[in-house]
Each structure stands twice: as C-alpha cells, then as structure tokens.
Amino acid sequence: MHVLVIGAAGMVGRKLVEKLAAQPEVLGFEVSRLTLADAVSPTAPAALPGIAEAVTVDLSKAGAARTLVASRPDVIFHLAAIVSGEAEQEFEKGYAVNLDGSRELFEAIRIEGAREPYFPKVIFASSIAVFGQPFPEKIGDEFFTTPLTSYGTQKAITELLLADYSRKGFFDGIGLRLPTICIRPGRPNKAASGFFSNIMREPLAGQEAVLPVDDSVRHWFASPRAAVGFFVHAARMDAAGIGPRRTVTLPGLSATVGEQIEALRRVAGEKAVRLIRREPDEAIARIVEGWPRNFDARRALEFGFQAETSFDDIIRIHIEDELEGRNP
C-alpha cells in the first residue's frame, strides 16, 4: 500500500517515518511505497531503498495537492502546519498553510475520486488549541470548540471540513487532537508552547532555558513516542467506528509547570533545575492563558489510544530516545 506523509520534515513526521523505517509492518499492512512531502526538503530513510521518496512541496500552492494525490496514496498522514506562535504573528501565512492547504488537499482527493473511484484514509493532526475559555474542570469530546487563537481557529475549521468530506464519502477521515508534545527534540521553534519542552530539554543538555510563565500554569502533555503511537493506531483502526464526530481528543497527562520542574528534579537533579531562568513574557502568558488544561479522554481511550500518565516517564523517554539513555 502507498503511504503519504505530508509534513514529513516536522518533528512528529520525522519520528513517524523513523518508526515506519524500523518497523515497516507496524501499520498492519505492507508498505509498498512511502512518499514524504514537506515545504522543507524531507529525508527519505535509507532503510527503505526503492520504496521511500522525498518530495519538496508547499501544500498551499495551487496544484501542489493535485500532484501529490495523483499517485493515489492509500493512507495520507496530514501533519503539515504552521505552529501556533507563528500562525498568530503571521496571519496570512497561518491561514494559507493551516487552512487553505488542508482544503486544497481535501479537494484534490474529491476531484481524483470523481475521475475514478478513490477512497483513501486521511489522518489529520489537529490540536487541543481548538478549545477556548471558559473551561469545565475536564474537557470531553462533546465540549464545543471556541478557539482563542488563529492557529486553533484554523484547526477547528479543518476539523469541520474533515467531517463533512468524510460524511460525503470522499475519504475516510480521522482527526487527532494532539496534546502538547513534550519533550520535543531539536532546537526551539516558534510554537507558543515551546517553552514547555525548552525548560526540560535544555537543562538535560546542560544548557540554560527561559521560563516565560508562572509555575502555576497547567497544560496537557504527551511524549513524541506517544504521538507516533497515536498516528500508527489511527492508521490501523476502523474509522467507521468513530461515527460522525470524526475528531477525537487524545489522552495525555495534566501537569503544571511547577510539577514539570519537580519531575525534572527527581530524574536529573537540582543542577538541571538551576538552569531554568524565569523571564516573564506577557505575550506568551496571554496566549497560554486561553489554552485548555485538563481533559476527559475516555472516548479516545475506548478506541485504544494510549499515552503516558507520569511526567517522570516523559523525561525518561526523552533521555532514552534522544540522549542515548544517558541521564546527565
């Protein structure tokens, strides 16, 4: 079967491709062709010679989606997005990539299916940013979406499109509302949530990190390993069982910044904690204030999605996967 990963150069995309290269059978079927697409040139895994190919493409450009879909991939992972902070600062770019690019993809699939029967599975990376205040104590899947950022608005609109195109039978869509993925490897990006990873990742590497919000800020987390597991599970499951509400809020763990820091202290010691420098940023604090903090993810759990239940485990996963198991 042909698998297309759009947004393959991003962190979750890279991790997913690594998983497919290491375990080609993990999706429950044989991958005969793997296409990696992104606006930034992705890297095809050497472990899949003759199967994997990398394509540099901007999904928001006219005709780009039609070109990708012309090869009729069976499973499409749609991970491409401008991150939250950048989408807030660059309004037009955020809508072009996060909304227009998604609509271009969905339309390309519809048009391809009108030419000759075609019904792929589409797995879309949404976000808990689709929710906005006021919040209940725990947010369930039935809670209405009232995003308070451009990024959340773009994701919420795409969720509606995903459900409608699935209802009309153009494709078999599943939307995954990802928790904030932490600890993200690599360098800091423009995501407003980036500091949640920065205050863990940099101290674990012996470097200073800036904390722009108060220790009392609470958020919803899962590890990169869990994120890959979400997409793998979605590809394997029968989407028909989800019903008309095609997007699910994924499991994770709720923790305050203070609880993150205490977990870091338990796993890596006081020396790591001392590398966190508090430097308040009102713009970041204002964005984060409108984000949800805790969820009732029983629907996703019933579907078989799984995540960590301890921030200590998230830190240990980062040490194992990114630091070769060496606790600094």
Secondary structure as UniProt FT lines:
FT   STRAND          2..6
FT   TURN            7..9
FT   HELIX           11..22
FT   TURN            24..27
FT   STRAND          33..38
FT   TURN            46..47
FT   TURN            49..51
FT   STRAND          52..56
FT   TURN            59..60
FT   TURN            62..63
FT   HELIX           64..69
FT   TURN            70..71
FT   STRAND          75..78
FT   HELIX           84..89
FT   HELIX           91..94
FT   HELIX           95..100
FT   HELIX           101..115
FT   STRAND          121..127
FT   HELIX           128..130
FT   TURN            141..142
FT   HELIX           150..167
FT   TURN            168..169
FT   STRAND          172..178
FT   STRAND          180..181
FT   TURN            192..193
FT   HELIX           194..204
FT   TURN            205..206
FT   STRAND          209..211
FT   TURN            215..216
FT   STRAND          218..222
FT   HELIX           224..236
FT   HELIX           239..242
FT   STRAND          247..249
FT   STRAND          253..256
FT   HELIX           257..268
FT   HELIX           270..273
FT   TURN            274..275
FT   STRAND          276..278
FT   HELIX           282..289
FT   HELIX           298..302
FT   TURN            303..304
FT   HELIX           311..322
FT   TURN            324..325
//
